[in-house]
Amino acid sequence: MSRKPVPRPSLWTAAKRQARLIFELMRDGRVPIWMRLIPLVGIVYLLSPIELMPDIALLPFGLLDDVVVIIVCLTIFVAIVPKEVMEEQRGWLDAADITIDDLEETRRLPPNGEEKD
């Protein structure tokens, strides 16, 4: 018996899922406030006029430091969140994905349960 291979999500889908996970973790009251400040520090840096590398002088590299700071802040946040909270939030996201996949499958069925030839 062979199983169908599970398709890998696209980069965009994985990024949206990770963003949703971080959003849910930020809302979770079991995550200490000091941990929730880490992603906010990255956002404040992104919006701040103070730059490590000026965007105008080093156009492609000036934007790179913003991206790196955000990625580092989010990676640290996800790494230090309590494990049980992370597993529970991922479980909720998995359940939501299954429900959406089931809904999309149901929409493809013909009306009144009739089979198409």
Order of alpha helices (4+ residues) and beta strands (2+ residues): alpha-alpha-alpha-alpha
